[in-house]
């Protein structure tokens, strides 16, 4: 936690709150704020793609990079996926189980708007890893992705991938490296934004059974979601650290017998 960039964590908090507020507008039926909510949501997601690219570096092999990302992201995503498939009205069209399981939402025109970010983020990581291996393969794979997104009308992914690689490029110039002191609250919430993103709709849906009064939603329910997400993230970090250790030990054991 002490090594975290407080400015980036604050940036993450701003982004996730834009997304959460966007979704509350829809869930509370604020139709007059629909367009504003969409703009807020896209700004929030755009910030996340930019920051993800900014913070992405391959320290080992491309294969190990993807494995580490899957260990970090997929277990918590899988839980959110199950909850979404069971509760969300946005889950439509055949074969959604296969599409969600293999993170293929961005290649399918009509799947849940809640989880498409995870699919897009993994595709960005895959493109980044492939670029690290061979630039020609990267160009071919990126072209296939972009053509498919044009075909299905998913033009937002063009922008998100561009923002990801723009952030990665600008990281060389350390444009977000400000000498801010660590802040326990900001760093804790900033490190939990993925959990907030994945589960805020599910949590709010449950809390709406109590009341849907805007006052309670914004003054009580959203803080409950944030605190719950911080607690979940701390436990999840312990799990992923254990899982990484198991994978590392298995790899070392395999190398011993080769």
LUMLO-259782 format. One record per residue: residue in three letters; z, y, x of N, C-alpha, C, O, CB in turn. Coordinates in steps of 0.001 Angstrom, whole numbers, padded with zeros to 6 digits, always signed. Glycine has a CB too. Layout:
BEGIN
alaZYXZYXZYXZYXZYX/...
//
This chain:
BEGIN
unk+000000-001211+000824+000000+000000+000000+000000+001261+000859-000605+002268+000489+001212+000006-000932/unk+000690+001205+002023+000783+002384+002883-000559+002768+003493-000755+003918+003886+001788+002140+003984/unk-001485+001813+003575-002787+002076+004177-003799+002620+003181-004950+002866+003540-003322+000821+004801/unk-003389+002808+001950-004320+003234+000922-004643+004717+001065-003825+005511+001530-003750+002945-000463/unk-005862+005067+000651-006313+006458+000662-005900+007089-000671-006457+006768-001721-007878+006558+000887/unk-004918+007988-000614-004356+008566-001836-005389+009372-002617-005392+009349-003847-003169+009450-001497/unk-006259+010078-001915-007298+010847-002604-008237+009923-003378-008584+010211-004523-008098+011691-001596/unk-008649+008817-002759-009537+007867-003434-008823+007230-004622-009432+007022-005672-010020+006777-002450/unk-007525+006916-004463-006769+006354-005583-006692+007332-006742-006795+006930-007901-005362+005966-005137/unk-006510+008621-006440-006492+009637-007502-007859+009721-008171-007951+009867-009390-006087+011022-006931/unk-008907+009629-007381-010279+009622-007889-010480+008435-008834-011114+008564-009881-011297+009564-006718/unk-009933+007281-008451-010019+006085-009294-009293+006281-010617-009778+005870-011671-009442+004878-008562/unk-008137+006908-010550-007366+007132-011777-008138+008027-012736-008186+007762-013937-005996+007757-011453/unk-008741+009086-012206-009568+009975-013044-010695+009169-013694-010962+009313-014887-010158+011154-012197/unk-011356+008317-012895-012483+007520-013407-012045+006572-014508-012702+006478-015545-013131+006727-012277/unk-010934+005863-014291-010514+004873-015288-010029+005554-016560-010201+005010-017651-009408+003972-014719/unk-009422+006741-016442-008975+007440-017641-010163+007942-018455-010100+007965-019684-008059+008607-017269/unk-011246+008346-017787-012459+008731-018514-012988+007555-019329-013415+007724-020471-013543+009233-017538/unk-012956+006366-018734-013447+005164-019415-012525+004786-020564-012998+004487-021661-013569+003990-018427/unk-011218+004794-020332-010258+004422-021375-010354+005377-022559-010374+004941-023710-008824+004416-020814/unk-010413+006673-022281-010497+007655-023372-011802+007488-024139-011821+007615-025364-010385+009095-022820/unk-012893+007204-023431-014170+006920-024091-014009+005780-025087-014460+005883-026228-015255+006573-023054/unk-013371+004696-024663-013215+003534-025543-012260+003825-026705-012437+003288-027798-012707+002332-024742/unk-011247+004673-026475-010339+005002-027583-011055+005836-028638-010772+005694-029828-009101+005759-027064/unk-011972+006700-028226-012759+007456-029209-013471+006502-030157-013476+006703-031372-013786+008375-028504/unk-014074+005456-029586-014809+004482-030395-013862+003663-031267-014117+003457-032454-015630+003551-029494/unk-012774+003201-030671-011847+002325-031393-011115+003056-032513-010771+002455-033531-010836+001729-030428/unk-010874+004365-032323-010181+005155-033337-011136+005761-034363-010706+006398-035325-009384+006256-032673/unk-012432+005558-034150-013413+006053-035112-013669+007543-035029-014010+008175-036029-012972+005720-036481/unk-013506+008115-033832-013788+009546-033655-015300+009736-033483-015785+009965-032375-013007+010129-032419/unk-016016+009638-034570-017482+009683-034517-018016+011017-033998-019066+011062-033357-018054+009415-035894/unk-017297+012095-034273-017745+013411-033800-017617+013548-032280-018201+014458-031691-016941+014517-034487/unk-016855+012649-031640-016685+012674-030189-017468+011558-029505-017287+011303-028315-015211+012562-029834/unk-018342+010894-030265-019067+009737-029739-019897+010095-028504-019819+009410-027484-019973+009154-030819/unk-020681+011156-028595-021549+011536-027476-020730+011949-026252-021074+011597-025124-022484+012681-027891/unk-019656+012690-026477-018785+013096-025375-018176+011865-024708-018082+011794-023482-017672+014044-025878/unk-017767+010903-025524-017177+009683-024988-018151+008910-024113-017774+008393-023061-016696+008803-026115/unk-019396+008830-024547-020414+008120-023755-020592+008787-022392-020668+008114-021364-021769+008081-024512/unk-020657+010116-022398-020811+010848-021138-019608+010586-020230-019771+010334-019037-020968+012371-021402/unk-018404+010645-020797-017188+010406-020018-017191+008996-019429-016850+008801-018263-015937+010614-020892/unk-017578+008018-020246-017598+006634-019791-018572+006419-018646-018254+005732-017676-017948+005719-020935/unk-019755+007004-018757-020759+006839-017700-020344+007543-016410-020614+007052-015314-022110+007375-018169/unk-019691+008686-016543-019186+009368-015349-018137+008504-014666-018141+008364-013443-018594+010752-015711/unk-017233+007921-015462-016194+007068-014906-016754+005862-014184-016338+005557-013065-015269+006618-015990/unk-017699+005167-014816-018301+003984-014188-019091+004385-012941-019067+003677-011935-019223+003243-015191/unk-019785+005511-013007-020549+005988-011849-019634+006240-010654-019982+005918-009518-021315+007271-012205/unk-018462+006819-010917-017491+007052-009850-017067+005728-009221-016948+005629-008000-016261+007807-010392/unk-016839+004706-010056-016409+003411-009541-017476+002771-008653-017150+002200-007613-016066+002478-010695/unk-018732+002861-009048-019796+002291-008218-019892+003039-006895-020063+002422-005844-021151+002337-008958/unk-019784+004354-006939-019842+005150-005715-018685+004783-004782-018889+004567-003587-019806+006657-006048/unk-017477+004712-005330-016303+004389-004514-016369+002959-003986-015958+002694-002857-015021+004585-005326/unk-016880+002046-004795-017013+000653-004346-017933+000578-003139-017643-000124-002170-017551-000244-005483/unk-019042+001303-003200-019945+001339-002059-019308+002006-000861-019478+001560+000274-021222+002053-002423/unk-018573+003076-001113-017917+003821-000038-016929+002936+000723-016796+003055+001941-017193+005052-000605/unk-016242+002057+000010-015188+001236+000607-015677-000123+001094-014897-000890+001656-014086+001034-000387/unk-016942-000430+000891-017463-001752+001234-017902-001817+002689-018712-001015+003155-018631-002114+000325/unk-017345-002791+003390-017731-003064+004774-017664-004580+004980-016735-005231+004502-016796-002299+005801/unk-018639-005137+005683-018620-006558+006027-017975-006715+007396-018535-006286+008405-020061-007166+006014/unk-016800-007328+007429-016067-007496+008678-016327-008862+009324-016113-009050+010522-014579-007317+008429/unk-016795-009813+008496-017106-011140+009027-018563-011452+008725-019433-010615+008965-016165-012229+008423/unk-018846-012635+008206-020210-012984+007814-020455-012572+006368-019516-012328+005610-020463-014499+007996/unk-021730-012499+005998-022079-012158+004616-021553-013205+003643-021127-012873+002536-023597-012020+004465/unk-021584-014476+004058-021066-015552+003217-019578-015362+002962-019129-015453+001819-021323-016917+003867/unk-018808-015099+004015-017365-014887+003859-017087-013637+003028-016113-013595+002277-016685-014768+005235/unk-017933-012628+003159-017788-011402+002380-017881-011697+000886-017040-011243+000109-018858-010378+002787/unk-018901-012456+000481-019074-012796-000934-017941-013683-001428-017454-013504-002544-020418-013494-001158/unk-017514-014645-000601-016398-015509-000982-015133-014685-001207-014414-014902-002182-016152-016580+000097/unk-014860-013737-000304-013683-012874-000451-013751-012046-001732-012742-011866-002413-013550-011946+000761/unk-014951-011539-002060-015103-010747-003285-014904-011607-004529-014301-011163-005507-016487-010084-003325/unk-015408-012828-004491-015223-013740-005630-013754-014091-005817-013258-014141-006942-016048-015023-005434/unk-013060-014335-004706-011631-014638-004787-010862-013450-005364-009948-013621-006171-011078-015009-003397/unk-011240-012258-004942-010555-011059-005395-010845-010719-006849-009953-010276-007572-010936-009904-004529/unk-012091-010925-007284-012525-010439-008590-012606-011508-009682-012268-011243-010836-013850-009798-008448/unk-013053-012714-009322-013432-013652-010374-012256-014199-011192-012378-014274-012415-014172-014790-009765/unk-011121-014588-010588-010032-015125-011419-009566-014173-012511-009397-014578-013661-008862-015477-010550/unk-009355-012891-012149-008904-011929-013146-010017-011635-014150-009755-011415-015332-008437-010632-012469/unk-011247-011632-013673-012393-011455-014567-012479-012600-015560-012747-012382-016741-013697-011353-013763/unk-012252-013830-015082-012363-015011-015944-011373-014929-017110-011714-015259-018245-012119-016299-015127/unk-010152-014490-016822-009150-014341-017879-009607-013300-018895-009512-013514-020104-007780-013944-017282/unk-010110-012158-018387-010604-011108-019284-011806-011592-020081-011968-011235-021248-010974-009851-018489/unk-012649-012404-019452-013831-012941-020129-013432-013809-021319-013997-013687-022405-014689-013754-019147/unk-012452-014686-021103-011983-015556-022193-011448-014718-023343-011768-014966-024506-010891-016530-021690/unk-010625-013717-023010-010084-012850-024048-011169-012101-024796-011087-011933-026013-009115-011870-023448/unk-012187-011651-024076-013289-010921-024695-014112-011820-025602-014467-011429-026714-014181-010307-023628/unk-014416-013032-025129-015211-013951-025929-014498-014335-027225-015142-014613-028236-015532-015199-025123/unk-013168-014347-027187-012396-014747-028359-012166-013605-029345-011941-013844-030531-011071-015305-027924/unk-012222-012368-028859-011805-011252-029715-012840-010174-029955-012771-009483-030971-010628-010626-029136/unk-013805-010003-029050-014685-008841-029140-015867-009076-030075-016525-010115-030029-015191-008471-027765/unk-016115-008082-030922-017286-008130-031802-018563-007806-031039-019662-007986-031565-017115-007157-032970/unk-018425-007323-029786-019601-006979-028984-020274-008204-028388-021378-008110-027852-019214-006028-027876/unk-019606-009369-028480-020179-010597-027929-021148-011175-028948-020730-011720-029971-019066-011633-027564/unk-022425-011059-028674-023455-011540-029590-024539-012265-028808-024551-012240-027577-024061-010373-030401/unk-025430-012900-029515-026582-013600-028963-026183-014970-028372-025052-015159-027925-027253-012731-027885/unk-027126-015906-028382-026846-017251-027869-026580-017262-026374-026949-016329-025660-028000-018174-028178/unk-025947-018310-025914-025700-018589-024499-024800-017553-023839-024823-017418-022615-027008-018660-023756/unk-024001-016813-024620-023162-015782-024024-022136-016396-023070-021747-015756-022092-022453-014976-025118/unk-021688-017647-023345-020720-018291-022460-021295-018452-021053-020609-018190-020065-020304-019661-023024/unk-022549-018881-020965-023195-019062-019659-023397-017713-018979-023148-017572-017782-024551-019794-019814/unk-023849-016722-019744-024114-015392-019196-022835-014786-018628-022846-014233-017528-024707-014469-020277/unk-021735-014888-019371-020477-014318-018909-019919-015092-017716-019455-014492-016747-019461-014300-020045/unk-019962-016411-017786-019374-017236-016730-020012-016959-015381-019321-016909-014364-019514-018709-017070/unk-021322-016778-015365-022043-016564-014105-022344-015095-013820-023172-014777-012966-023332-017339-014123/unk-021666-014202-014544-021776-012757-014297-023219-012260-014367-023687-011536-013488-021190-012418-012936/unk-023907-012663-015426-025319-012310-015571-025559-011248-016650-026694-011055-017085-026125-013553-015894/unk-024498-010561-017083-024642-009610-018185-025716-008551-017935-026442-008174-018854-023324-008931-018438/unk-025816-008075-016700-026744-006969-016437-028203-007401-016525-029096-006553-016543-026473-006378-015067/unk-028458-008708-016580-029832-009190-016713-030157-009589-018147-031239-010107-018423-030065-010371-015786/unk-029221-009348-019056-029396-009715-020454-029167-008472-021296-028158-007792-021109-028425-010868-020870/unk-030061-008153-022211-030011-006840-022860-028867-006613-023832-028516-005463-024095-031259-006621-023572/unk-028269-007673-024377-027287-007451-025444-026033-008296-025238-025794-009240-025991-027906-007765-026807/unk-025238-007968-024234-023950-008621-024060-022872-007556-024061-023172-006365-024149-023908-009457-022750/unk-021619-007974-023965-020501-007057-024133-020575-005865-023185-020778-006023-021982-019203-007790-023925/unk-020408-004683-023742-020397-003474-022926-019117-003391-022087-019052-002623-021127-020531-002229-023818/unk-018108-004176-022446-016822-004100-021760-016896-004691-020359-016276-004160-019438-015753-004817-022568/unk-017628-005760-020180-017605-006498-018918-018876-006367-018086-018995-007046-017065-017358-007934-019196/unk-019810-005544-018468-021051-005445-017702-020802-004869-016313-021549-005159-015378-022068-004585-018449/unk-019759-004056-016170-019451-003456-014880-019196-004525-013814-019640-004383-012675-018237-002538-015004/unk-018488-005587-014178-018182-006651-013211-019449-007343-012752-019601-007667-011574-017219-007676-013818/unk-020362-007568-013693-021650-008173-013356-022438-007266-012415-022981-007722-011409-022466-008455-014630/unk-022493-005989-012751-023222-005037-011913-022609-004901-010530-023329-004794-009537-023267-003684-012583/unk-021282-004904-010461-020606-004783-009169-020901-005983-008277-021136-005820-007080-019096-004637-009368/unk-020890-007188-008845-021191-008382-008053-022636-008357-007570-022911-008776-006445-020929-009656-008875/unk-023569-007873-008398-024960-007778-007954-025086-006772-006803-025878-006976-005882-025878-007368-009133/unk-024306-005691-006858-024317-004712-005766-023786-005355-004482-024341-005143-003405-023469-003462-006138/unk-022719-006132-004597-022160-006820-003426-023151-007840-002858-023283-007980-001642-020839-007521-003798/unk-023839-008545-003748-024832-009527-003286-025969-008825-002548-026389-009280-001484-025393-010343-004481/unk-026467-007730-003099-027522-006969-002422-027049-006463-001060-027792-006502-000079-027972-005786-003295/unk-025816-005994-001013-025268-005488+000247-025181-006608+001282-025529-006412+002447-023877-004861+000019/unk-024711-007791+000850-024594-008924+001764-025960-009384+002256-026120-009704+003434-023868-010082+001084/unk-026948-009418+001359-028302-009829+001741-028907-008830+002717-029592-009227+003660-029200-009967+000497/unk-028665-007540+002505-029177-006520+003431-028605-006723+004828-029273-006471+005831-028837-005106+002922/unk-027358-007184+004875-026720-007425+006164-027347-008609+006909-027256-008707+008133-025233-007669+005966/unk-027991-009517+006138-028626-010692+006732-030059-010382+007156-030450-010625+008297-028609-011867+005745/unk-030844-009833+006201-032262-009618+006464-032779-008504+005561-032688-008618+004339-033072-010924+006247/unk-033310-007449+006124-033767-006296+005349-034940-006635+004433-035064-006072+003346-034160-005171+006282/unk-035809-007564+004875-036941-007958+004033-036470-008694+002785-036969-008443+001688-037912-008838+004822/unk-035511-009601+002950-034958-010303+001797-034285-009323+000840-034360-009470-000380-033959-011376+002251/unk-033630-008325+001418-032980-007304+000603-034001-006562-000253-033780-006363-001447-032214-006316+001491/unk-035107-006155+000341-036140-005416-000390-036723-006277-001509-036954-005795-002617-037261-004956+000570/unk-036958-007558-001208-037519-008467-002219-036544-008645-003375-036928-008532-004539-037858-009839-001592/unk-035264-008928-003051-034267-009165-004102-034009-007899-004909-033896-007958-006134-032953-009672-003491/unk-033916-006758-004236-033696-005492-004943-034869-005176-005866-034673-004663-006967-033487-004342-003940/unk-036081-005479-005422-037271-005244-006254-037240-006118-007505-037569-005661-008600-038560-005521-005448/unk-036840-007378-007335-036741-008288-008483-035711-007766-009479-035959-007739-010684-036364-009719-008020/unk-034560-007355-008968-033513-006816-009838-034013-005583-010590-033851-005488-011807-032260-006464-009017/unk-034613-004653-009877-035040-003397-010490-036147-003622-011523-036168-002963-012562-035519-002422-009413/unk-037061-004544-011244-038127-004850-012206-037539-005471-013468-037937-005126-014580-039173-005801-011579/unk-036590-006387-013291-035944-007009-014447-035209-005969-015276-035277-005998-016504-034973-008108-013998/unk-034510-005054-014622-033773-004025-015359-034719-003075-016076-034387-002571-017148-032864-003240-014413/unk-035879-002826-015510-036900-002028-016217-037395-002782-017441-037583-002196-018508-038091-001690-015277/unk-037604-004073-017283-038149-004901-018357-037229-004936-019574-037689-004869-020714-038391-006316-017854/unk-035909-005043-019319-034958-005140-020434-034413-003767-020840-033643-003660-021795-033799-006066-020056/unk-034812-002723-020117-034362-001375-020464-032979-001041-019967-032343-000126-020490-034396-001200-021928/unk-032485-001773-018952-031150-001511-018419-031253-000521-017248-030958-000857-016102-030466-002839-017964/unk-031675+000692-017567-031947+001683-016527-030673+002198-015866-030721+002735-014759-032720+002846-017111/unk-029543+002038-016531-028301+002529-015918-027983+001776-014632-027343+002325-013735-027130+002399-016900/unk-028432+000502-014533-028149-000258-013320-028912+000294-012123-028443+000181-010991-028496-001725-013525/unk-030075+000887-012353-030794+001539-011258-029902+002611-010632-029745+002677-009413-032131+002161-011762/unk-029324+003447-011494-028466+004535-011022-027221+003991-010329-026813+004502-009287-028064+005443-012189/unk-026613+002944-010914-025369+002421-010353-025574+001825-008959-024736+002009-008076-024783+001369-011281/unk-026675+001120-008763-026959+000544-007448-027227+001651-006427-026784+001578-005281-028167-000419-007527/unk-027957+002672-006862-028219+003812-005971-026906+004488-005572-026719+004840-004407-029163+004836-006657/unk-025995+004670-006536-024702+005290-006245-023876+004421-005297-023189+004935-004414-023925+005538-007546/unk-023946+003109-005487-023215+002185-004614-023661+002347-003163-022833+002487-002262-023422+000727-005074/unk-024964+002328-002948-025469+002417-001578-025365+003845-001021-025258+004039+000190-026924+001943-001528/unk-025399+004838-001915-025159+006213-001468-023728+006347-000957-023490+006935+000098-025423+007224-002618/unk-022777+005799-001711-021388+005826-001279-021195+005100+000040-020452+005556+000910-020499+005214-002338/unk-021877+003955+000183-021772+003196+001431-022319+003991+002612-021738+003979+003697-022516+001866+001308/unk-023427+004675+002400-024025+005491+003459-023108+006655+003840-022891+006921+005022-025398+006022+003013/unk-022578+007340+002840-021744+008512+003105-020403+008141+003720-019727+008998+004288-021517+009287+001826/unk-020007+006872+003614-018752+006446+004234-018815+006609+005753-017783+006750+006410-018442+004981+003868/unk-020024+006591+006305-020176+006798+007748-019723+008196+008181-019368+008420+009338-021631+006580+008153/unk-019744+009118+007231-019363+010494+007534-017930+010816+007071-017453+011942+007208-020348+011457+006878/unk-017252+009773+006512-015833+009907+006126-015585+011120+005231-014636+011874+005442-014957+010011+007375/unk-016446+011298+004236-016356+012495+003387-015130+012482+002467-014741+013528+001948-017617+012624+002546/unk-014519+011311+002260-013354+011218+001388-012073+010944+002171-011058+010547+001598-013567+010130+000351/unk-012128+011156+003475-010958+010894+004321-010111+012154+004456-010222+012884+005441-011394+010391+005716/unk-009271+012401+003467-008365+013539+003519-006973+013063+003930-006571+011943+003614-008316+014268+002151/unk-006265+013901+004617-004957+013530+005155-003867+013733+004098-002938+014517+004290-004638+014356+006423/unk-003999+013018+002989-002995+013107+001932-001886+012097+002198-002147+010977+002635-003632+012865+000540/unk-000660+012499+001934+000464+011587+002122+000436+010482+001053-000018+010714-000067+001806+012364+002067/unk+000920+009286+001399+001001+008215+000389+001866+008645-000789+002871+009336-000623+001568+006920+001013/unk+001458+008226-001971+002221+008496-003190+002342+007183-003944+001340+006613-004377+001538+009607-004077/unk+003565+006706-004099+003770+005367-004664+003153+005217-006049+002560+004184-006360+005252+005056-004736/unk+003292+006237-006872+002777+006145-008243+001250+006157-008243+000616+005313-008877+003319+007307-009106/unk+000667+007118-007528-000797+007214-007475-001394+005966-006840-002375+005422-007346-001232+008468-006690/unk-000810+005507-005735-001332+004324-005049-001199+003069-005902-002087+002217-005893-000612+004124-003726/unk-000097+002949-006639+000107+001768-007492-000900+001743-008639-001486+000702-008936+001544+001748-008052/unk-001095+002887-009277-002061+002944-010391-003481+002813-009858-004310+002118-010446-001910+004270-011190/unk-003760+003487-008734-005099+003408-008141-005490+001995-007762-006652+001616-007907-005176+004287-006924/unk-004537+001206-007278-004834-000176-006908-004957-001094-008112-005381-002242-007980-003770-000699-005986/unk-004585-000590-009294-004590-001414-010513-005715-001051-011473-005732-001534-012605-003265-001281-011228/unk-006656-000208-011046-007680+000273-011970-008599-000841-012463-009102-000767-013584-008502+001348-011307/unk-008828-001874-011644-009672-002972-012105-009012-003718-013257-009676-004079-014229-009972-003936-010954/unk-007704-003949-013150-006967-004615-014234-006973-003741-015484-007153-004239-016596-005509-004925-013801/unk-006776-002442-015301-006829-001529-016450-008198-001620-017115-008303-001705-018338-006535-000065-016012/unk-009249-001602-016288-010611-001664-016824-010833-002941-017625-011389-002904-018722-011635-001574-015691/unk-010402-004058-017079-010683-005352-017711-009867-005587-018979-010339-006244-019907-010413-006468-016730/unk-008645-005055-019023-007728-005453-020092-007324-004337-021044-006620-004600-022018-006510-006025-019495/unk-007748-003093-020795-007241-002029-021656-007682-002177-023108-006920-001865-024023-007689-000693-021131/unk-008897-002647-023322-009363-002821-024706-008579-003935-025399-008181-003791-026555-010880-003136-024735/unk-008358-005047-024692-007593-006152-025264-006159-005720-025573-005624-006043-026633-007591-007355-024306/unk-005540-004990-024648-004165-004532-024868-004089-003542-026025-003221-003645-026892-003608-003889-023594/unk-005010-002584-026024-004988-001579-027090-005260-002195-028453-004691-001769-029459-006009-000488-026806/unk-006131-003200-028485-006408-003885-029751-005141-004498-030317-004893-004427-031521-007477-004968-029561/unk-004333-005104-029444-003061-005669-029889-002083-004598-030333-001401-004760-031345-002444-006493-028786/unk-002008-003503-029586-001075-002421-029932-001498-001706-031209-000660-001139-031910-000979-001414-028783/unk-002792-001729-031512-003277-001085-032737-002735-001767-033987-002762-001185-035072-004802-001091-032767/unk-002244-002989-033844-001639-003671-034981-000354-002975-035419+000086-003114-036560-001355-005133-034635/unk+000244-002220-034488+001455-001461-034813+001083-000178-035538+001586+000103-036626+002267-001141-033536/unk+000205+000589-034929-000287+001823-035538-001531+002282-034799-001698+001994-033614+000799+002930-035519/unk-002394+002988-035491-003588+003552-034881-003525+005073-034856-004549+005743-034715-004832+003088-035626/unk-002323+005612-034994-002155+007057-034934-002483+007555-033528-001918+007048-032559-000716+007459-035334/unk-003372+008523-033391-003755+009031-032066-002569+009441-031204-002586+009226-029992-004676+010206-032221/unk-001542+010025-031807-000374+010453-031031+000233+009275-030289+000538+009380-029101+000680+011103-031945/unk+000413+008156-030974+001012+006977-030351+000067+006357-029334+000504+005858-028297+001390+005943-031412/unk-001219+006389-029626-002199+005804-028697-002164+006509-027350-002114+005862-026304-003616+005879-029288/unk-002190+007847-027381-002313+008604-026132-000974+008864-025439-000930+009020-024219-002990+009917-026407/unk+000107+008911-026202+001403+009223-025589+002217+007976-025239+003086+008033-024370+002209+010101-026520/unk+001944+006854-025905+002750+005645-025693+001899+004446-025284+002200+003794-024284+003526+005310-026957/unk+000840+004143-026043+000079+002918-025808-000644+002913-024461-000594+001922-023734-000923+002723-026916/unk-001314+004016-024129-002033+004068-022846-001066+003973-021659-001354+003242-020711-002858+005371-022748/unk+000075+004687-021675+001059+004456-020601+001536+003010-020521+001762+002496-019426+002253+005360-020800/unk+001693+002345-021674+002084+000931-021667+001015+000090-020977+001330-000806-020193+002319+000420-023108/unk-000246+000381-021272-001359-000339-020640-001323-000137-019129-001514-001087-018370-002720+000137-021215/unk-001080+001091-018692-001066+001397-017262+000070+000674-016554-000146+000046-015518-000944+002903-017042/unk+001273+000758-017101+002434+000096-016480+002239-001414-016457+002526-002063-015451+003736+000451-017237/unk+001753-001974-017554+001506-003416-017613+000476-003839-016573+000611-004889-015945+001033-003821-019013/unk-000550-003019-016395-001605-003338-015437-001086-003314-013996-001486-004137-013173-002767-002357-015590/unk-000195-002365-013699+000403-002301-012355+001204-003567-012080+001136-004121-010983+001310-001049-012211/unk+001957-004023-013065+002753-005257-012905+001838-006461-012721+002073-007296-011847+003680-005479-014131/unk+000795-006550-013543-000162-007654-013439-000835-007643-012074-000992-008693-011451-001222-007568-014557/unk-001237-006456-011600-001932-006342-010316-001062-006837-009162-001557-007511-008259-002350-004891-010068/unk+000220-006510-009185+001113-006952-008113+001192-008473-008058+001159-009059-006976+002514-006361-008306/unk+001294-009105-009209+001352-010563-009244+000001-011177-008876-000064-012214-008215+001789-011044-010632/unk-001051-010533-009304-002396-011028-008996-002686-010929-007502-003346-011805-006942-003451-010243-009790/unk-002203-009879-006854-002376-009742-005406-001721-010909-004671-002273-011429-003701-001786-008406-004915/unk-000547-011314-005136+000128-012461-004526-000702-013727-004694-000807-014540-003776+001523-012658-005142/unk-001288-013882-005873-002109-015063-006136-003360-015081-005265-003692-016111-004680-002502-015117-007610/unk-004057-013952-005174-005294-013916-004386-004997-014085-002892-005790-014696-002175-006049-012592-004630/unk-003871-013553-002418-003498-013758-001015-003254-015236-000738-003652-015759+000303-002244-012936-000660/unk-002596-015901-001680-002371-017350-001542-003704-018100-001561-003913-019022-000772-001447-017873-002677/unk-004603-017702-002463-005894-018367-002597-006738-018162-001335-007387-019097-000865-006644-017840-003836/unk-006731-016962-000794-007464-016700+000448-006924-017555+001584-007688-018058+002408-007381-015214+000821/unk-005611-017717+001627-004986-018535+002669-005432-019985+002553-005693-020641+003562-003453-018443+002584/unk-005520-020491+001313-005960-021873+001108-007410-022061+001553-007750-023054+002197-005807-022269-000369/unk-008251-021103+001204-009662-021174+001596-009790-021102+003109-010580-021832+003706-010473-020038+000937/unk-009014-020224+003725-009050-020069+005182-008588-021346+005885-009193-021777+006867-008172-018884+005614/unk-007514-021945+005375-007005-023181+005963-008010-024321+005824-008184-025123+006741-005682-023571+005311/unk-008666-024383+004670-009669-025415+004440-010848-025243+005391-011382-026221+005914-010150-025381+002985/unk-011250-023984+005610-012356-023702+006519-012001-024093+007949-012822-024676+008658-012733-022220+006455/unk-010781-023774+008374-010336-024119+009718-010253-025626+009908-010597-026148+010968-008987-023484+010005/unk-009792-026322+008869-009701-027779+008934-011084-028405+009046-011287-029368+009785-008974-028327+007703/unk-012035-027840+008298-013401-028342+008347-014019-028127+009729-014712-028999+010254-014254-027660+007275/unk-013756-026948+010314-014311-026649+011636-013710-027543+012706-014354-027826+013717-014077-025188+011994/unk-012475-027988+012488-011805-028862+013461-012494-030209+013567-012560-030803+014643-010342-029062+013081/unk-013013-030692+012428-013616-032020+012403-015124-031978+012668-015768-033026+012714-013347-032682+011065/unk-015686-030804+012838-017120-030716+013134-017353-030844+014632-018497-030795+015084-017709-029385+012611/
//
